Amino acid sequence: MTTTVQHRARLCVEALLALLSATASVLLLWRPDWMEATTGIAPDRGSGSLEALLAAGLLALTCAFVGLTFREARSLRRPSVSPGL
């Protein structure tokens, strides 16, 4: 059986992961040439398609984490039923 403390901890972790992935996605869209600038290599030959793909993947992760966060928050609001009463 999961306690309220465990639910709250999971909610915080999921919300933090959603925030981190959203931030990384925005940074990728804001500075699409970061890979070429930091490593000096251009796996997509400077077109930015790899960075766009990474940003899309991070946006998908953000949506998943937000969904998990809402599900966890909803389970915290539900009243627990005591067995045998």
C-alpha positions as a Markdown table, in Angstrom:
| # | Residue | x | y | z |
|---|---|---|---|---|
| 1 | Met | 0.0 | 0.0 | 0.0 |
| 2 | Thr | 1.4 | 3.4 | -1.0 |
| 3 | Thr | 1.4 | 6.1 | 1.7 |
| 4 | Thr | 0.6 | 9.8 | 1.2 |
| 5 | Val | 4.3 | 10.6 | 1.7 |
| 6 | Gln | 5.3 | 8.3 | -1.2 |
| 7 | His | 2.6 | 9.9 | -3.4 |
| 8 | Arg | 3.8 | 13.4 | -2.6 |
| 9 | Ala | 7.4 | 12.4 | -3.3 |
| 10 | Arg | 6.4 | 10.8 | -6.6 |
| 11 | Leu | 4.4 | 13.9 | -7.5 |
| 12 | Cys | 7.4 | 16.2 | -6.8 |
| 13 | Val | 9.7 | 14.0 | -8.9 |
| 14 | Glu | 7.3 | 13.9 | -11.8 |
| 15 | Ala | 6.7 | 17.6 | -11.7 |
| 16 | Leu | 10.5 | 18.3 | -11.5 |
| 17 | Leu | 11.0 | 16.0 | -14.5 |
| 18 | Ala | 8.3 | 17.8 | -16.5 |
| 19 | Leu | 9.9 | 21.1 | -15.7 |
| 20 | Leu | 13.4 | 20.0 | -16.7 |
| 21 | Ser | 12.3 | 18.4 | -20.0 |
| 22 | Ala | 10.2 | 21.5 | -20.8 |
| 23 | Thr | 13.2 | 23.8 | -20.1 |
| 24 | Ala | 15.5 | 21.7 | -22.1 |
| 25 | Ser | 13.1 | 21.7 | -25.0 |
| 26 | Val | 12.8 | 25.5 | -24.9 |
| 27 | Leu | 16.5 | 25.9 | -24.8 |
| 28 | Leu | 16.9 | 23.6 | -27.7 |
| 29 | Leu | 14.5 | 25.6 | -29.8 |
| 30 | Trp | 16.0 | 28.9 | -28.7 |
| 31 | Arg | 19.6 | 27.8 | -29.5 |
| 32 | Pro | 19.4 | 25.1 | -32.2 |
| 33 | Asp | 23.1 | 25.3 | -33.0 |
| 34 | Trp | 24.3 | 24.3 | -29.5 |
| 35 | Met | 25.6 | 20.9 | -30.7 |
| 36 | Glu | 27.9 | 22.4 | -33.3 |
| 37 | Ala | 29.0 | 25.2 | -30.9 |
| 38 | Thr | 29.9 | 22.9 | -28.1 |
| 39 | Thr | 31.4 | 19.9 | -29.8 |
| 40 | Gly | 32.5 | 21.3 | -33.2 |
| 41 | Ile | 30.8 | 18.5 | -35.1 |
| 42 | Ala | 27.6 | 18.7 | -37.1 |
| 43 | Pro | 25.8 | 15.3 | -37.3 |
| 44 | Asp | 23.0 | 16.9 | -39.4 |
| 45 | Arg | 25.4 | 19.0 | -41.4 |
| 46 | Gly | 24.1 | 22.2 | -39.8 |
| 47 | Ser | 20.5 | 21.8 | -40.9 |
| 48 | Gly | 19.1 | 21.8 | -37.4 |
| 49 | Ser | 17.0 | 18.7 | -38.0 |
| 50 | Leu | 18.7 | 16.7 | -35.2 |
| 51 | Glu | 18.0 | 19.4 | -32.7 |
| 52 | Ala | 14.4 | 19.7 | -33.9 |
| 53 | Leu | 14.0 | 15.9 | -33.4 |
| 54 | Leu | 15.5 | 16.2 | -29.9 |
| 55 | Ala | 13.1 | 19.1 | -29.1 |
| 56 | Ala | 10.1 | 17.1 | -30.3 |
| 57 | Gly | 11.2 | 14.1 | -28.2 |
| 58 | Leu | 11.6 | 16.3 | -25.1 |
| 59 | Leu | 8.2 | 17.9 | -25.7 |
| 60 | Ala | 6.7 | 14.4 | -25.8 |
| 61 | Leu | 8.5 | 13.5 | -22.5 |
| 62 | Thr | 7.1 | 16.8 | -21.0 |
| 63 | Cys | 3.6 | 15.8 | -22.0 |
| 64 | Ala | 4.1 | 12.3 | -20.4 |
| 65 | Phe | 5.5 | 13.7 | -17.2 |
| 66 | Val | 2.7 | 16.3 | -17.0 |
| 67 | Gly | 0.1 | 13.5 | -17.4 |
| 68 | Leu | 1.8 | 11.5 | -14.7 |
| 69 | Thr | 1.9 | 14.5 | -12.4 |
| 70 | Phe | -1.9 | 15.2 | -12.9 |
| 71 | Arg | -2.7 | 11.5 | -12.3 |
| 72 | Glu | -0.6 | 11.5 | -9.1 |
| 73 | Ala | -2.2 | 14.7 | -7.9 |
| 74 | Arg | -5.7 | 13.3 | -8.6 |
| 75 | Ser | -4.9 | 10.2 | -6.6 |
| 76 | Leu | -3.8 | 12.4 | -3.6 |
| 77 | Arg | -7.2 | 14.2 | -3.7 |
| 78 | Arg | -9.2 | 10.9 | -3.6 |
| 79 | Pro | -10.4 | 9.9 | -0.2 |
| 80 | Ser | -8.9 | 6.7 | 1.0 |
| 81 | Val | -11.4 | 3.9 | 1.9 |
| 82 | Ser | -10.7 | 2.0 | 5.0 |
| 83 | Pro | -11.0 | -1.8 | 4.5 |
| 84 | Gly | -13.5 | -3.5 | 6.8 |
| 85 | Leu | -15.5 | -0.5 | 7.8 |
